[in-house]
Amino acid sequence: MDISIVIPAYNEENRIVATLNKIYNYLKQKQFEFEIIIVDDGSKDKTRQIVENFEKENKEIKLLQHEKNKGKGASVRTGVLIAKGDYILFSDSDLSTPIEELDKLLFWVKEKDYDIAIASRGLPDSQIPVPQPWHRRLTGKMFPIMVRLIVTNQFRDTQCGFKLFKKDASKEIFKEQKITGFAFDVEVLYKAILKRYKIKEVPVIWINSASSKVAILRDPLKMLKDLFIIKFLK
């Protein structure tokens, strides 16, 4: 199989249809052999039922479920560990990074033989036509500083939810992943550094989604705590 797309989903009934249609049509057009894995993280709305309908009609769609909400990191891990593709992408369900940007990441992984390619909003050639509100931009600027001070200074943006892995690299890294919340990206990248995988940070188009799941007061504090866990507990 060419590629697996892993999508963590929590209460996404209002946009999961559009997301699945965009990804499905893009992959069909590329004539990839593919699977789209949606991991429902204990949604309380109709996300699961909507995806089940897609699953019945399209063999490439696969639904996995957490009975209770475990966190974004846990959902991505669940999906990655069962994925069968030679290349495995995890993408936010809002497609803030459009699925077409996968072409850029595939270039570095397939043509330039990097093990991992990550989308970035922090590079000079990154494009953000619809930015976040000022309070989220402030948090978004502070967290990368904390990452660079505590864990690693290798990246401009660890949190963009669009990352591509070669299969073997993804399996080795994610089987060791422990962080279940939003800071899991940092853990995954730090483990990749320690294992000496080649990682390319790639500028992409990124369009803010108004319905972010990050709680502006609670989650940054937990993420800061998780950075110390990542660095010192490895």
N, CA, C and O of each residue as an XYZ file, in Angstrom:
936
protein
N       0.846     -1.201      0.000
C       0.000      0.000      0.000
C       0.878      1.247      0.000
O       1.885      1.296      0.707
N       0.508      2.242     -0.780
C       1.334      3.443     -0.908
C       1.297      4.311      0.343
O       2.343      4.637      0.904
N       0.104      4.684      0.782
C       0.032      5.693      1.847
C      -1.170      5.475      2.756
O      -2.245      5.067      2.316
N      -0.958      5.757      4.030
C      -2.037      5.766      5.021
C      -2.175      7.191      5.555
O      -1.181      7.857      5.846
N      -3.411      7.643      5.677
C      -3.703      8.936      6.282
C      -4.409      8.681      7.603
O      -5.463      8.046      7.626
N      -3.846      9.163      8.698
C      -4.435      8.997     10.024
C      -5.023     10.328     10.471
O      -4.342     11.354     10.474
N      -6.308     10.295     10.852
C      -7.003     11.517     11.261
C      -7.596     11.322     12.653
O      -8.539     10.545     12.805
N      -7.074     12.001     13.671
C      -7.724     11.970     14.982
C      -8.979     12.826     14.950
O      -8.966     13.922     14.390
N     -10.058     12.341     15.541
C     -11.328     13.073     15.458
C     -12.037     13.060     16.803
O     -12.214     12.010     17.421
N     -12.438     14.242     17.241
C     -13.230     14.364     18.468
C     -14.311     15.406     18.241
O     -14.021     16.592     18.077
N     -15.559     14.953     18.233
C     -16.716     15.838     17.994
C     -16.550     16.651     16.710
O     -16.555     17.882     16.726
N     -16.404     15.929     15.600
C     -16.140     16.559     14.304
C     -17.302     16.410     13.331
O     -17.084     16.432     12.120
N     -18.530     16.261     13.824
C     -19.653     15.995     12.932
C     -19.882     17.107     11.910
O     -20.432     16.851     10.839
N     -19.469     18.334     12.221
C     -19.750     19.456     11.324
C     -18.772     19.578     10.165
O     -19.043     20.290      9.198
N     -17.630     18.886     10.254
C     -16.666     19.052      9.157
C     -16.044     17.751      8.664
O     -15.279     17.775      7.699
N     -16.346     16.615      9.293
C     -15.694     15.379      8.900
C     -16.089     14.937      7.496
O     -15.286     14.310      6.805
N     -17.306     15.250      7.061
C     -17.731     14.888      5.708
C     -16.879     15.612      4.675
O     -16.362     14.991      3.746
N     -16.733     16.920      4.834
C     -15.927     17.701      3.896
C     -14.478     17.233      3.897
O     -13.848     17.145      2.843
N     -13.949     16.933      5.082
C     -12.566     16.484      5.192
C     -12.353     15.155      4.471
O     -11.398     15.008      3.709
N     -13.230     14.199      4.707
C     -13.094     12.899      4.063
C     -13.222     12.997      2.550
O     -12.489     12.337      1.814
N     -14.145     13.816      2.095
C     -14.321     13.990      0.641
C     -13.078     14.591     -0.003
O     -12.651     14.145     -1.068
N     -12.500     15.596      0.636
C     -11.307     16.241      0.079
C     -10.135     15.274      0.014
O      -9.449     15.185     -1.005
N      -9.909     14.551      1.101
C      -8.779     13.628      1.130
C      -8.991     12.473      0.157
O      -8.081     12.103     -0.584
N     -10.181     11.914      0.162
C     -10.492     10.784     -0.710
C     -10.318     11.160     -2.178
O      -9.703     10.418     -2.944
N     -10.856     12.304     -2.567
C     -10.768     12.729     -3.971
C      -9.328     13.030     -4.381
O      -8.919     12.721     -5.500
N      -8.563     13.634     -3.471
C      -7.153     13.921     -3.766
C      -6.376     12.635     -4.001
O      -5.618     12.536     -4.966
N      -6.559     11.642     -3.121
C      -5.800     10.400     -3.234
C      -6.223      9.594     -4.463
O      -5.387      8.967     -5.113
N      -7.508      9.610     -4.779
C      -7.989      8.922     -5.976
C      -7.388      9.539     -7.236
O      -6.993      8.833     -8.164
N      -7.326     10.864     -7.248
C      -6.766     11.573     -8.396
C      -5.290     11.221     -8.594
O      -4.807     11.127     -9.723
N      -4.590     11.029     -7.485
C      -3.171     10.673     -7.547
C      -2.959      9.204     -7.901
O      -1.841      8.783     -8.194
N      -4.031      8.438     -7.873
C      -3.989      7.004     -8.170
C      -3.077      6.245     -7.192
O      -2.396      5.289     -7.562
N      -3.089      6.702     -5.938
C      -2.392      5.990     -4.881
C      -3.222      4.785     -4.437
O      -4.450      4.801     -4.522
N      -2.549      3.758     -3.969
C      -3.228      2.734     -3.175
C      -3.182      3.240     -1.737
O      -2.099      3.457     -1.194
N      -4.342      3.429     -1.116
C      -4.360      4.172      0.137
C      -5.413      3.651      1.101
O      -6.299      2.875      0.743
N      -5.277      4.111      2.345
C      -6.301      3.929      3.360
C      -6.404      5.233      4.151
O      -5.410      5.930      4.351
N      -7.609      5.548      4.592
C      -7.854      6.708      5.448
C      -8.375      6.172      6.775
O      -9.460      5.592      6.836
N      -7.597      6.369      7.837
C      -7.937      5.840      9.147
C      -8.407      6.971     10.040
O      -7.635      7.869     10.375
N      -9.678      6.927     10.427
C     -10.224      7.925     11.344
C     -10.283      7.296     12.730
O     -10.883      6.238     12.918
N      -9.660      7.950     13.687
C      -9.687      7.461     15.064
C     -10.624      8.373     15.854
O     -10.275      9.504     16.192
N     -11.813      7.860     16.140
C     -12.794      8.623     16.917
C     -12.438      8.531     18.394
O     -12.442      7.450     18.983
N     -12.130      9.681     18.980
C     -11.616      9.714     20.354
C     -12.730      9.962     21.368
O     -12.708     10.938     22.118
N     -13.716      9.041     21.368
C     -14.809      9.141     22.331
C     -15.744     10.303     22.073
O     -16.219     10.937     23.015
N     -16.017     10.593     20.806
C     -16.897     11.718     20.464
C     -18.278     11.557     21.077
O     -18.786     10.447     21.229
N     -18.877     12.700     21.428
C     -20.221     12.704     21.999
C     -21.268     13.141     20.971
O     -22.456     13.206     21.285
N     -20.835     13.437     19.762
C     -21.778     13.844     18.723
C     -21.928     12.693     17.721
O     -21.790     11.531     18.106
N     -22.203     12.985     16.462
C     -22.472     11.947     15.464
C     -21.267     11.624     14.589
O     -21.414     11.046     13.512
N     -20.080     11.994     15.048
C     -18.881     11.718     14.250
C     -18.784     10.249     13.871
O     -18.566      9.917     12.706
N     -18.946      9.379     14.843
C     -18.786      7.943     14.588
C     -19.791      7.445     13.555
O     -19.429      6.708     12.638
N     -21.044      7.843     13.703
C     -22.065      7.381     12.768
C     -21.797      7.868     11.347
O     -22.010      7.137     10.380
N     -21.329      9.104     11.230
C     -21.036      9.662      9.907
C     -19.901      8.882      9.245
O     -19.984      8.536      8.067
N     -18.853      8.611      9.999
C     -17.717      7.879      9.438
C     -18.109      6.448      9.112
O     -17.646      5.894      8.115
N     -18.949      5.845      9.930
C     -19.419      4.483      9.641
C     -20.116      4.421      8.296
O     -19.958      3.440      7.570
N     -20.881      5.439      7.947
C     -21.555      5.478      6.643
C     -20.543      5.530      5.506
O     -20.711      4.856      4.489
N     -19.485      6.333      5.676
C     -18.415      6.373      4.673
C     -17.735      5.013      4.565
O     -17.424      4.550      3.467
N     -17.510      4.384      5.702
C     -16.805      3.106      5.750
C     -17.565      2.026      4.984
O     -16.959      1.183      4.323
N     -18.896      2.055      5.076
C     -19.721      1.062      4.380
C     -19.621      1.229      2.867
O     -19.720      0.251      2.126
N     -19.423      2.465      2.407
C     -19.447      2.751      0.973
C     -18.059      2.752      0.333
O     -17.946      2.662     -0.890
N     -17.000      2.853      1.144
C     -15.655      2.972      0.591
C     -14.700      2.080      1.368
O     -14.498      2.273      2.567
N     -14.113      1.105      0.686
C     -13.235      0.139      1.358
C     -11.971      0.779      1.896
O     -11.308      0.208      2.762
N     -11.621      1.974      1.391
C     -10.395      2.640      1.844
C     -10.563      3.347      3.190
O      -9.574      3.734      3.813
N     -11.802      3.515      3.639
C     -12.075      4.212      4.906
C     -12.111      3.207      6.045
O     -12.779      2.178      5.947
N     -11.391      3.500      7.131
C     -11.385      2.622      8.299
C     -11.633      3.456      9.551
O     -10.990      4.484      9.767
N     -12.567      3.001     10.365
C     -12.907      3.692     11.608
C     -12.377      2.911     12.798
O     -12.661      1.721     12.943
N     -11.607      3.578     13.650
C     -11.199      3.040     14.942
C     -11.834      3.901     16.024
O     -12.108      5.082     15.810
N     -12.065      3.300     17.188
C     -12.790      4.033     18.232
C     -12.126      3.899     19.596
O     -11.683      2.818     19.986
N     -12.065      5.009     20.308
C     -11.794      5.003     21.739
C     -13.131      5.198     22.446
O     -13.865      6.139     22.145
N     -13.438      4.329     23.366
C     -14.715      4.457     24.074
C     -14.764      5.742     24.902
O     -15.821      6.354     25.051
N     -13.601      6.146     25.441
C     -13.513      7.389     26.206
C     -12.466      8.287     25.565
O     -11.555      7.806     24.892
N     -12.599      9.579     25.774
C     -11.642     10.536     25.236
C     -10.269     10.342     25.881
O     -10.137     10.423     27.102
N      -9.249     10.087     25.061
C      -7.899      9.841     25.558
C      -6.921     10.950     25.197
O      -5.863     11.060     25.817
N      -7.251     11.764     24.216
C      -6.349     12.823     23.795
C      -5.860     12.625     22.373
O      -5.873     11.513     21.844
N      -5.423     13.734     21.757
C      -4.986     13.695     20.364
C      -3.800     12.762     20.169
O      -3.761     11.988     19.212
N      -2.834     12.839     21.078
C      -1.656     11.987     20.946
C      -1.992     10.514     20.977
O      -1.432      9.725     20.216
N      -2.909     10.140     21.857
C      -3.335      8.746     21.937
C      -4.031      8.310     20.656
O      -3.846      7.182     20.198
N      -4.827      9.196     20.080
C      -5.554      8.860     18.850
C      -4.610      8.667     17.673
O      -4.759      7.720     16.901
N      -3.638      9.562     17.537
C      -2.684      9.422     16.440
C      -1.888      8.126     16.602
O      -1.660      7.407     15.629
N      -1.473      7.837     17.813
C      -0.724      6.602     18.062
C      -1.543      5.376     17.670
O      -1.026      4.472     17.013
N      -2.807      5.337     18.064
C      -3.677      4.212     17.708
C      -3.722      4.014     16.201
O      -3.609      2.889     15.714
N      -3.887      5.102     15.465
C      -3.978      5.012     14.014
C      -2.677      4.613     13.351
O      -2.665      3.761     12.462
N      -1.587      5.218     13.773
C      -0.287      4.949     13.155
C       0.122      3.484     13.348
O       0.669      2.864     12.436
N      -0.142      2.947     14.515
C       0.330      1.592     14.800
C      -0.411      0.512     14.018
O       0.093     -0.605     13.900
N      -1.593      0.811     13.480
C      -2.281     -0.191     12.656
C      -2.184      0.139     11.163
O      -2.625     -0.646     10.324
N      -1.610      1.298     10.832
C      -1.521      1.726      9.430
C      -0.618      0.789      8.640
O       0.366      0.269      9.165
N      -0.966      0.578      7.363
C      -0.249     -0.371      6.517
C       0.555      0.298      5.403
O       1.315     -0.376      4.708
N       0.403      1.595      5.223
C       1.046      2.268      4.108
C       2.559      2.325      4.226
O       3.109      2.287      5.326
N       3.229      2.417      3.079
C       4.676      2.618      3.069
C       5.026      3.996      3.644
O       6.099      4.195      4.214
N       4.096      4.935      3.479
C       4.231      6.271      4.047
C       2.975      6.562      4.862
O       1.861      6.253      4.442
N       3.173      7.159      6.029
C       2.052      7.383      6.941
C       2.002      8.867      7.299
O       2.955      9.419      7.849
N       0.890      9.490      6.981
C       0.666     10.897      7.305
C      -0.374     10.996      8.400
O      -1.407     10.331      8.330
N      -0.122     11.819      9.421
C      -1.248     12.178     10.271
C      -1.595     13.638     10.027
O      -0.724     14.499      9.905
N      -2.891     13.884      9.962
C      -3.411     15.196      9.608
C      -4.521     15.590     10.567
O      -5.346     14.762     10.952
N      -4.532     16.867     10.951
C      -5.660     17.372     11.731
C      -6.936     17.253     10.916
O      -6.914     17.356      9.690
N      -8.039     17.037     11.602
C      -9.308     16.818     10.916
C      -9.852     18.080     10.255
O     -10.709     17.992      9.375
N      -9.369     19.255     10.664
C      -9.869     20.493     10.056
C      -9.162     20.843      8.751
O      -9.553     21.792      8.072
N      -8.115     20.078      8.388
C      -7.327     20.349      7.183
C      -6.857     21.801      7.120
O      -6.879     22.426      6.059
N      -6.435     22.327      8.261
C      -5.806     23.652      8.251
C      -4.624     23.662      7.290
O      -4.389     24.650      6.595
N      -3.892     22.572      7.255
C      -2.928     22.355      6.180
C      -3.648     21.569      5.092
O      -3.978     20.402      5.303
N      -3.903     22.175      3.933
C      -4.661     21.475      2.889
C      -3.983     20.174      2.475
O      -2.755     20.083      2.463
N      -4.776     19.184      2.142
C      -4.237     17.873      1.812
C      -3.281     17.939      0.626
O      -2.388     17.100      0.505
N      -3.458     18.927     -0.253
C      -2.567     19.066     -1.407
C      -1.116     19.330     -1.000
O      -0.198     19.084     -1.783
N      -0.907     19.833      0.227
C       0.453     20.082      0.701
C       1.227     18.788      0.930
O       2.442     18.816      1.126
N       0.532     17.660      0.905
C       1.204     16.367      1.017
C       2.250     16.196     -0.074
O       3.270     15.542      0.144
N       2.009     16.778     -1.250
C       2.973     16.681     -2.345
C       4.357     17.166     -1.912
O       5.370     16.561     -2.262
N       4.392     18.260     -1.147
C       5.665     18.833     -0.704
C       6.388     17.876      0.243
O       7.601     17.691      0.143
N       5.642     17.276      1.153
C       6.249     16.365      2.114
C       6.727     15.083      1.438
O       7.799     14.567      1.756
N       5.926     14.574      0.504
C       6.313     13.358     -0.208
C       7.597     13.563     -1.005
O       8.395     12.636     -1.142
N       7.797     14.750     -1.524
C       9.025     15.032     -2.271
C      10.249     14.775     -1.399
O      11.206     14.136     -1.838
N      10.220     15.272     -0.164
C      11.389     15.134      0.706
C      11.572     13.711      1.217
O      12.699     13.262      1.421
N      10.474     13.009      1.423
C      10.580     11.645      1.945
C      10.883     10.638      0.832
O      11.701      9.736      1.014
N      10.229     10.795     -0.307
C      10.413      9.836     -1.399
C      11.628     10.171     -2.268
O      12.436      9.296     -2.579
N      11.749     11.431     -2.652
C      12.803     11.808     -3.590
C      14.134     12.107     -2.898
O      15.198     11.805     -3.439
N      14.075     12.701     -1.702
C      15.294     13.097     -0.998
C      15.653     12.149      0.150
O      16.649     12.351      0.844
N      14.839     11.124      0.339
C      15.138     10.036      1.281
C      15.223     10.481      2.741
O      16.010      9.933      3.512
N      14.409     11.479      3.125
C      14.253     11.782      4.547
C      13.317     10.746      5.163
O      12.456     10.195      4.477
N      13.485     10.487      6.442
C      12.606      9.543      7.134
C      11.284     10.188      7.533
O      10.248      9.526      7.593
N      11.336     11.493      7.804
C      10.173     12.233      8.296
C      10.166     13.615      7.649
O      11.212     14.252      7.518
N       8.989     14.071      7.249
C       8.825     15.447      6.776
C       7.662     16.065      7.534
O       6.578     15.486      7.598
N       7.889     17.248      8.113
C       6.845     17.873      8.922
C       6.466     19.234      8.339
O       7.329     20.014      7.936
N       5.187     19.498      8.304
C       4.699     20.800      7.853
C       5.034     21.859      8.895
O       5.007     21.595     10.097
N       5.349     23.060      8.419
C       5.747     24.129      9.327
C       5.107     25.455      8.939
O       5.029     25.818      7.766
N       4.646     26.172      9.982
C       4.125     27.527      9.808
C       5.185     28.567     10.132
O       4.929     29.766     10.018
N       6.373     28.125     10.533
C       7.361     29.042     11.079
C       8.533     29.370     10.186
O       9.465     30.043     10.626
N       8.519     28.916      8.944
C       9.629     29.161      8.034
C       9.332     30.349      7.123
O       8.168     30.702      6.934
N      10.363     30.969      6.557
C      10.146     32.164      5.718
C       9.175     31.954      4.558
O       8.448     32.877      4.191
N       9.154     30.770      3.986
C       8.269     30.510      2.843
C       6.899     29.957      3.239
O       6.081     29.663      2.367
N       6.641     29.812      4.533
C       5.313     29.383      4.982
C       4.291     30.470      4.661
O       4.599     31.661      4.705
N       3.079     30.046      4.341
C       2.013     30.992      3.995
C       0.826     30.791      4.927
O       0.336     29.673      5.083
N       0.362     31.880      5.548
C      -0.774     31.816      6.461
C      -1.804     32.855      6.030
O      -1.861     33.942      6.605
N      -2.619     32.534      5.022
C      -3.594     33.515      4.531
C      -4.679     33.862      5.531
O      -5.197     34.979      5.511
N      -5.037     32.928      6.409
C      -6.018     33.189      7.472
C      -5.328     32.914      8.808
O      -5.215     31.755      9.206
N      -4.860     33.961      9.516
C      -4.125     33.745     10.762
C      -5.048     33.456     11.933
O      -6.265     33.618     11.842
N      -4.444     33.025     13.037
C      -5.178     32.810     14.276
C      -5.508     34.151     14.936
O      -4.881     35.163     14.622
N      -6.498     34.167     15.856
C      -6.722     35.359     16.683
C      -5.473     35.680     17.490
O      -4.624     34.814     17.701
N      -5.361     36.928     17.942
C      -4.139     37.398     18.589
C      -3.761     36.566     19.825
O      -2.582     36.305     20.068
N      -4.795     36.146     20.619
C      -4.470     35.418     21.845
C      -3.901     34.036     21.537
O      -3.047     33.539     22.271
N      -4.368     33.415     20.458
C      -3.797     32.118     20.085
C      -2.433     32.304     19.416
O      -1.558     31.450     19.562
N      -2.241     33.398     18.691
C      -0.926     33.668     18.126
C       0.104     33.862     19.230
O       1.250     33.431     19.104
N      -0.315     34.519     20.323
C       0.600     34.736     21.444
C       1.040     33.405     22.042
O       2.230     33.170     22.251
N       0.073     32.540     22.314
C       0.405     31.210     22.829
C       1.251     30.444     21.825
O       2.188     29.734     22.190
N       0.897     30.603     20.543
C       1.623     29.904     19.494
C       3.067     30.342     19.369
O       3.913     29.566     18.925
N       3.363     31.573     19.753
C       4.750     32.054     19.727
C       5.513     31.625     20.973
O       6.716     31.371     20.912
N       4.818     31.544     22.101
C       5.490     31.203     23.356
C       5.880     29.726     23.423
O       6.965     29.384     23.892
N       4.994     28.864     22.953
C       5.276     27.426     23.087
C       6.529     27.002     22.325
O       7.334     26.255     22.882
N       6.737     27.440     21.074
C       7.989     27.068     20.407
C       9.241     27.532     21.144
O      10.273     26.863     21.097
N       9.155     28.668     21.818
C      10.290     29.132     22.616
C      10.568     28.138     23.742
O      11.721     27.799     24.010
N       9.498     27.671     24.402
C       9.656     26.699     25.474
C      10.222     25.377     24.940
O      11.056     24.743     25.587
N       9.766     24.980     23.773
C      10.296     23.750     23.166
C      11.792     23.892     22.922
O      12.566     22.983     23.222
N      12.196     25.038     22.377
C      13.615     25.236     22.068
C      14.455     25.314     23.342
O      15.591     24.842     23.361
N      13.911     25.900     24.400
C      14.657     26.034     25.647
C      14.755     24.712     26.421
O      15.777     24.424     27.044
N      13.684     23.914     26.376
C      13.616     22.726     27.228
C      13.994     21.439     26.496
O      14.683     20.588     27.058
N      13.547     21.291     25.245
C      13.674     19.991     24.568
C      14.671     20.023     23.408
O      15.702     19.351     23.459
N      14.374     20.792     22.372
C      15.229     20.827     21.187
C      15.036     22.146     20.451
O      13.933     22.692     20.412
N      16.112     22.649     19.872
C      16.038     23.884     19.073
C      16.120     23.592     17.583
O      16.463     24.476     16.798
N      15.815     22.382     17.191
C      15.977     21.968     15.792
C      14.848     22.460     14.886
O      15.029     22.535     13.670
N      13.674     22.801     15.461
C      12.510     23.104     14.631
C      11.933     24.480     14.937
O      12.006     24.969     16.065
N      11.361     25.089     13.910
C      10.644     26.342     14.089
C       9.208     26.114     14.539
O       8.627     26.951     15.229
N       8.636     24.973     14.143
C       7.230     24.692     14.460
C       7.056     23.193     14.631
O       7.160     22.432     13.668
N       6.793     22.776     15.855
C       6.573     21.347     16.114
C       5.095     20.972     16.089
O       4.765     19.787     16.044
N       4.200     21.959     16.118
C       2.794     21.680     16.412
C       1.855     21.667     15.207
O       0.661     21.410     15.362
N       2.365     21.933     14.035
C       1.505     21.865     12.857
C       1.062     20.419     12.652
O       1.896     19.519     12.555
N      -0.235     20.200     12.585
C      -0.782     18.850     12.566
C      -0.794     18.220     11.195
O      -1.854     17.921     10.646
N       0.399     18.017     10.639
C       0.516     17.469      9.280
C       1.944     16.950      9.149
O       2.850     17.704      8.795
N       2.149     15.650      9.436
C       3.491     15.086      9.485
C       3.506     13.742      8.763
O       2.595     12.927      8.911
N       4.554     13.533      7.984
C       4.676     12.339      7.145
C       5.883     11.518      7.577
O       6.965     12.055      7.810
N       5.682     10.209      7.678
C       6.722      9.288      8.139
C       6.887      8.130      7.158
O       5.917      7.666      6.558
N       8.104      7.680      7.008
C       8.275      6.356      6.431
C       7.726      5.333      7.423
O       7.737      5.555      8.634
N       7.253      4.230      6.898
C       6.559      3.247      7.730
C       7.411      2.765      8.896
O       6.959      2.786     10.041
N       8.635      2.331      8.622
C       9.469      1.758      9.678
C       9.764      2.771     10.774
O       9.748      2.436     11.958
N      10.034      4.018     10.375
C      10.308      5.062     11.360
C       9.094      5.302     12.239
O       9.217      5.434     13.457
N       7.921      5.358     11.622
C       6.698      5.646     12.389
C       6.430      4.557     13.420
O       6.071      4.854     14.559
N       6.600      3.309     13.029
C       6.306      2.207     13.945
C       7.252      2.219     15.143
O       6.822      2.035     16.282
N       8.553      2.437     14.881
C       9.526      2.426     15.967
C       9.284      3.569     16.946
O       9.399      3.395     18.159
N       8.945      4.745     16.406
C       8.759      5.927     17.260
C       7.454      5.845     18.034
O       7.445      6.046     19.249
N       6.362      5.557     17.359
C       5.059      5.631     18.005
C       4.809      4.498     18.997
O       3.988      4.643     19.903
N       5.501      3.381     18.839
C       5.311      2.314     19.832
C       5.897      2.722     21.183
O       5.550      2.141     22.211
N       6.781      3.714     21.182
C       7.379      4.205     22.421
C       6.725      5.493     22.930
O       7.067      5.976     24.009
N       5.807      6.037     22.176
C       5.173      7.312     22.546
C       4.339      7.164     23.814
O       3.591      6.198     23.969
N       4.475      8.130     24.716
C       3.744      8.095     25.985
C       2.789      9.282     26.158
O       1.735      9.139     26.777
N       3.147     10.443     25.621
C       2.332     11.644     25.806
C       1.030     11.508     25.013
O       1.058     11.238     23.812
N      -0.088     11.691     25.671
C      -1.386     11.501     25.011
C      -2.037     12.809     24.563
O      -2.973     12.791     23.764
N      -1.550     13.942     25.069
C      -2.160     15.227     24.751
C      -1.498     15.916     23.581
O      -0.862     15.280     22.741
N      -1.660     17.261     23.537
C      -1.227     18.027     22.375
C       0.287     18.119     22.229
O       0.772     18.427     21.140
N       1.043     17.865     23.281
C       2.511     17.949     23.200
C       3.131     16.683     22.621
O       4.355     16.566     22.568
N       2.318     15.751     22.194
C       2.863     14.491     21.677
C       3.763     14.724     20.471
O       4.709     13.966     20.257
N       3.487     15.768     19.672
C       4.322     16.062     18.502
C       5.783     16.235     18.917
O       6.691     15.727     18.259
N       5.994     16.960     20.017
C       7.351     17.208     20.486
C       8.017     15.898     20.887
O       9.178     15.657     20.556
N       7.284     15.060     21.595
C       7.837     13.773     22.003
C       8.239     12.942     20.796
O       9.330     12.373     20.763
N       7.364     12.874     19.812
C       7.635     12.084     18.617
C       8.885     12.595     17.903
O       9.740     11.807     17.499
N       8.987     13.896     17.751
C      10.145     14.463     17.059
C      11.426     14.285     17.873
O      12.492     14.031     17.313
N      11.318     14.419     19.179
C      12.510     14.249     20.021
C      13.005     12.808     19.977
O      14.210     12.566     19.915
N      12.082     11.856     20.010
C      12.476     10.454     19.898
C      13.126     10.202     18.538
O      14.086      9.438     18.439
N      12.606     10.841     17.498
C      13.184     10.687     16.158
C      14.610     11.224     16.119
O      15.485     10.629     15.489
N      14.846     12.354     16.796
C      16.201     12.902     16.867
C      17.138     11.935     17.578
O      18.242     11.667     17.105
N      16.688     11.413     18.721
C      17.523     10.493     19.492
C      17.848      9.228     18.701
O      18.913      8.636     18.876
N      16.928      8.821     17.832
C      17.136      7.628     17.020
C      17.842      7.946     15.698
O      18.044      7.064     14.864
N      18.212      9.218     15.522
C      18.989      9.677     14.367
C      18.252      9.539     13.042
O      18.872      9.299     12.006
N      16.949      9.687     13.071
C      16.206      9.754     11.822
C      16.399     11.117     11.165
O      16.558     12.133     11.843
N      16.382     11.119      9.851
C      16.503     12.372      9.093
C      15.128     13.042      9.023
O      14.156     12.434      8.576
N      15.057     14.296      9.466
C      13.791     15.023      9.540
C      13.891     16.318      8.743
O      14.852     17.070      8.903
N      12.930     16.579      7.906
C      12.884     17.807      7.117
C      11.668     18.637      7.514
O      10.538     18.150      7.480
N      11.903     19.882      7.889
C      10.815     20.817      8.184
C      10.481     21.573      6.891
O      11.357     22.183      6.279
N       9.213     21.526      6.485
C       8.812     21.996      5.163
C       7.801     23.139      5.290
O       6.797     22.983      5.985
N       8.038     24.283      4.638
C       7.052     25.370      4.676
C       5.789     24.979      3.912
O       5.865     24.398      2.829
N       4.628     25.300      4.482
C       3.353     24.943      3.858
C       2.380     26.120      3.921
O       2.630     27.127      4.583
N       1.284     25.961      3.222
C       0.125     26.850      3.386
C      -0.648     26.367      4.604
O      -0.884     25.168      4.755
N      -1.040     27.283      5.466
C      -1.801     26.923      6.662
C      -2.912     27.949      6.858
O      -2.666     29.155      6.867
N      -4.134     27.453      7.015
C      -5.311     28.320      7.139
C      -5.980     28.054      8.477
O      -6.414     26.933      8.741
N      -6.068     29.063      9.317
C      -6.622     28.873     10.654
C      -8.064     28.375     10.625
O      -8.887     28.835      9.834
N      -8.341     27.429     11.506
C      -9.713     26.968     11.721
C     -10.247     27.598     12.998
O      -9.572     27.594     14.027
N     -11.436     28.129     12.934
C     -11.997     28.838     14.086
C     -12.375     27.911     15.227
O     -12.580     28.371     16.351
N     -12.472     26.610     14.963
C     -12.954     25.678     15.989
C     -11.820     24.821     16.536
O     -11.921     23.594     16.564
N     -10.750     25.463     16.966
C      -9.617     24.741     17.555
C     -10.046     24.025     18.827
O     -10.862     24.537     19.593
N      -9.483     22.826     19.048
C      -9.803     22.052     20.246
C      -8.881     22.383     21.426
O      -9.091     21.888     22.534
N      -7.870     23.212     21.194
C      -6.936     23.562     22.265
C      -7.589     24.575     23.203
O      -7.983     25.657     22.769
N      -7.705     24.232     24.476
C      -8.241     25.151     25.489
C      -7.148     26.137     25.864
O      -6.099     25.735     26.366
N      -7.378     27.418     25.628
C      -6.335     28.425     25.683
C      -5.701     28.570     27.060
O      -4.537     28.960     27.145
N      -6.417     28.274     28.140
C      -5.859     28.402     29.485
C      -5.328     27.082     30.028
O      -4.242     27.044     30.606
N      -6.076     26.008     29.849
C      -5.710     24.729     30.455
C      -4.591     24.011     29.705
O      -3.611     23.583     30.314
N      -4.732     23.879     28.403
C      -3.830     23.016     27.642
C      -2.387     23.505     27.584
O      -1.485     22.674     27.678
N      -2.107     24.816     27.434
C      -0.697     25.230     27.415
C       0.062     24.873     28.689
O       1.248     24.549     28.625
N      -0.595     24.926     29.835
C       0.066     24.568     31.086
C       0.398     23.078     31.123
O       1.482     22.687     31.556
N      -0.536     22.257     30.670
C      -0.273     20.816     30.615
C       0.829     20.511     29.602
O       1.669     19.639     29.827
N       0.817     21.233     28.492
C       1.837     21.014     27.471
C       3.220     21.381     27.997
O       4.202     20.702     27.698
N       3.298     22.468     28.789
C       4.572     22.860     29.384
C       5.088     21.770     30.323
O       6.270     21.428     30.300
N       4.198     21.236     31.140
C       4.576     20.129     32.022
C       5.079     18.935     31.213
O       6.065     18.294     31.576
N       4.387     18.650     30.114
C       4.771     17.509     29.285
C       6.155     17.688     28.665
O       6.851     16.702     28.425
N       6.563     18.926     28.403
C       7.894     19.152     27.836
C       8.991     18.649     28.773
O       9.975     18.063     28.322
N       8.824     18.873     30.058
C       9.806     18.403     31.034
C       9.804     16.873     31.105
O      10.852     16.246     31.261
N       8.604     16.284     30.986
C       8.507     14.827     30.975
C       9.229     14.267     29.755
O       9.972     13.291     29.864
N       9.013     14.881     28.598
C       9.642     14.435     27.361
C      11.161     14.500     27.461
O      11.857     13.564     27.068
N      11.665     15.598     27.983
C      13.110     15.813     28.015
C      13.810     14.919     29.035
O      14.863     14.350     28.750
N      13.235     14.801     30.199
C      13.972     14.172     31.289
C      13.599     12.721     31.550
O      14.342     11.996     32.212
N      12.432     12.287     31.025
C      12.081     10.887     31.161
C      12.305     10.122     29.874
O      12.296      8.891     29.861
N      12.510     10.870     28.768
C      12.782     10.288     27.456
C      11.697      9.280     27.053
O      11.770      8.694     25.973
